Every structure is written in structure tokens, then in C-alpha cells.
Amino acid sequence: MIDVDAMFPVMVTSDLEVVKQFYETAFGFNAVFYDSNFYLHLVSPNNNIQLGFLLPNVASQPEFLHPIMSSKGYVISLEVKDATFAYAEAKQMDLNLIMALKEEEWGQVHFMIQDPAGLSIDVVQHL
């Protein structure tokens, strides 16, 4: 068995600086590694949630990592303690809301925003 210490997605996108600013400002992530010609690695100081972003067409990377990933069908889900409060904060920060706050019958309150890379972020509170 392979013993795993951490898990994080790595998403290929074209503007690391804009993505960096977005996640730092909107969610308080810290850039623990940032090379504007290659890669951005973000970590949430509250709980060690990690996100990675890679520029497209980096010569040292395998060819299958060269294209920008499709934002369709991909969702980053971030769990919060209070989705109603988070929704008010998102509106105040004028984030790109793509789904209004709603309560689901299966026990979630959530809303969705879109990040600058076009990725959907589902901000979720489990009831």
C-alpha cells in the first residue's frame, strides 16, 4: 500500500498571479511556493487545505500537462462553518457568483463562485 501524507489538485491555468491574488484575498490562502514562470502552491493556514496551479506549456512538464484544463465539470468544494455569512462576504467582495445561496434537501447550504481561471468553487456548509 502507498502511504499518502497529503492530497491536493493541480490545475493548469494561464495566469498564476491573478489566481494567487484571488485565493489569498477571498479565502486567506498563503502562497508557500510561487514561481511566476511555472507553479503556484497555496495552503490554507487554518487547516492545511492545499491547491496547486501550473502554467500551461511548461517545457519541463510532460506534454499531457501542457493544455489549460477545462473548467467544465470540475468543482473545487470548500467547506465553511457558516455559508450564509460566507455568501454575504462573497457579495461584499464582489466575487463572481454563479449560483445563489440555497439550502438542499440532503442537508447542505451552499453557493458557487467562479475563480479567475474559470473554475467553479462550491462554498458548502453541512447541516
C-alpha positions as a Python dict, from the first residue, in 0.01 Angstrom:
ca = {
    (1, 'M'): (0, 0, 0),
    (2, 'I'): (115, 355, -77),
    (3, 'D'): (103, 570, 238),
    (4, 'V'): (-35, 916, 146),
    (5, 'D'): (56, 1224, 355),
    (6, 'A'): (-147, 1490, 172),
    (7, 'M'): (-374, 1541, -128),
    (8, 'F'): (-420, 1847, -347),
    (9, 'P'): (-536, 1913, -702),
    (10, 'V'): (-301, 2078, -951),
    (11, 'M'): (-488, 2283, -1208),
    (12, 'V'): (-332, 2415, -1529),
    (13, 'T'): (-420, 2780, -1584),
    (14, 'S'): (-273, 3076, -1768),
    (15, 'D'): (-243, 3350, -1502),
    (16, 'L'): (-85, 3244, -1174),
    (17, 'E'): (-67, 3596, -1032),
    (18, 'V'): (-440, 3662, -1071),
    (19, 'V'): (-524, 3322, -922),
    (20, 'K'): (-280, 3385, -634),
    (21, 'Q'): (-437, 3721, -552),
    (22, 'F'): (-787, 3574, -569),
    (23, 'Y'): (-729, 3285, -327),
    (24, 'E'): (-523, 3498, -89),
    (25, 'T'): (-787, 3772, -77),
    (26, 'A'): (-1109, 3569, -93),
    (27, 'F'): (-1011, 3269, 123),
    (28, 'G'): (-693, 3365, 309),
    (29, 'F'): (-468, 3107, 143),
    (30, 'N'): (-90, 3159, 165),
    (31, 'A'): (146, 3105, -126),
    (32, 'V'): (406, 2861, 10),
    (33, 'F'): (572, 2827, -330),
    (34, 'Y'): (538, 3070, -617),
    (35, 'D'): (738, 3088, -937),
    (36, 'S'): (551, 3307, -1186),
    (37, 'N'): (713, 3116, -1475),
    (38, 'F'): (598, 2776, -1358),
    (39, 'Y'): (391, 2695, -1048),
    (40, 'L'): (187, 2827, -754),
    (41, 'H'): (120, 2626, -440),
    (42, 'L'): (-133, 2759, -189),
    (43, 'V'): (-208, 2640, 164),
    (44, 'S'): (-487, 2749, 396),
    (45, 'P'): (-335, 2848, 731),
    (46, 'N'): (-645, 2725, 918),
    (47, 'N'): (-648, 2360, 815),
    (48, 'N'): (-372, 2276, 568),
    (49, 'I'): (-602, 2262, 263),
    (50, 'Q'): (-376, 2281, -43),
    (51, 'L'): (-423, 2389, -405),
    (52, 'G'): (-169, 2380, -686),
    (53, 'F'): (-169, 2576, -1012),
    (54, 'L'): (63, 2514, -1306),
    (55, 'L'): (118, 2729, -1614),
    (56, 'P'): (44, 2565, -1950),
    (57, 'N'): (317, 2465, -2196),
    (58, 'V'): (598, 2439, -1941),
    (59, 'A'): (875, 2265, -2135),
    (60, 'S'): (995, 2057, -1839),
    (61, 'Q'): (650, 1907, -1783),
    (62, 'P'): (500, 1607, -1965),
    (63, 'E'): (302, 1704, -2274),
    (64, 'F'): (-30, 1596, -2117),
    (65, 'L'): (13, 1882, -1865),
    (66, 'H'): (61, 2148, -2135),
    (67, 'P'): (-301, 2239, -2213),
    (68, 'I'): (-511, 2459, -1986),
    (69, 'M'): (-759, 2234, -1812),
    (70, 'S'): (-1127, 2262, -1892),
    (71, 'S'): (-1326, 2430, -1621),
    (72, 'K'): (-1638, 2240, -1727),
    (73, 'G'): (-1725, 1952, -1497),
    (74, 'Y'): (-1464, 2046, -1236),
    (75, 'V'): (-1562, 2186, -897),
    (76, 'I'): (-1348, 2286, -601),
    (77, 'S'): (-1559, 2237, -288),
    (78, 'L'): (-1462, 2441, 18),
    (79, 'E'): (-1647, 2363, 341),
    (80, 'V'): (-1728, 2651, 575),
    (81, 'K'): (-1891, 2678, 918),
    (82, 'D'): (-2148, 2938, 806),
    (83, 'A'): (-2243, 2953, 437),
    (84, 'T'): (-2484, 3243, 491),
    (85, 'F'): (-2203, 3455, 636),
    (86, 'A'): (-1962, 3341, 361),
    (87, 'Y'): (-2223, 3434, 98),
    (88, 'A'): (-2255, 3785, 243),
    (89, 'E'): (-1873, 3815, 241),
    (90, 'A'): (-1857, 3694, -123),
    (91, 'K'): (-2116, 3954, -223),
    (92, 'Q'): (-1931, 4227, -35),
    (93, 'M'): (-1604, 4132, -212),
    (94, 'D'): (-1797, 4135, -543),
    (95, 'L'): (-1686, 3780, -627),
    (96, 'N'): (-1825, 3622, -943),
    (97, 'L'): (-2134, 3447, -804),
    (98, 'I'): (-2258, 3174, -1038),
    (99, 'M'): (-2515, 3017, -803),
    (100, 'A'): (-2704, 3195, -528),
    (101, 'L'): (-2716, 3067, -172),
    (102, 'K'): (-2954, 2775, -141),
    (103, 'E'): (-3043, 2502, 103),
    (104, 'E'): (-3051, 2149, -34),
    (105, 'E'): (-3281, 1873, 89),
    (106, 'W'): (-2981, 1647, 155),
    (107, 'G'): (-2852, 1878, 429),
    (108, 'Q'): (-2631, 2142, 272),
    (109, 'V'): (-2640, 2517, 243),
    (110, 'H'): (-2414, 2637, -36),
    (111, 'F'): (-2343, 2881, -314),
    (112, 'M'): (-2098, 2883, -601),
    (113, 'I'): (-1849, 3134, -732),
    (114, 'Q'): (-1612, 3126, -1026),
    (115, 'D'): (-1241, 3193, -980),
    (116, 'P'): (-1031, 3390, -1232),
    (117, 'A'): (-924, 3065, -1402),
    (118, 'G'): (-1290, 2987, -1472),
    (119, 'L'): (-1308, 2710, -1211),
    (120, 'S'): (-1627, 2668, -1009),
    (121, 'I'): (-1596, 2688, -631),
    (122, 'D'): (-1877, 2539, -425),
    (123, 'V'): (-1878, 2701, -80),
    (124, 'V'): (-2060, 2448, 139),
    (125, 'Q'): (-2194, 2422, 492),
    (126, 'H'): (-2312, 2078, 603),
    (127, 'L'): (-2612, 2097, 834),
}
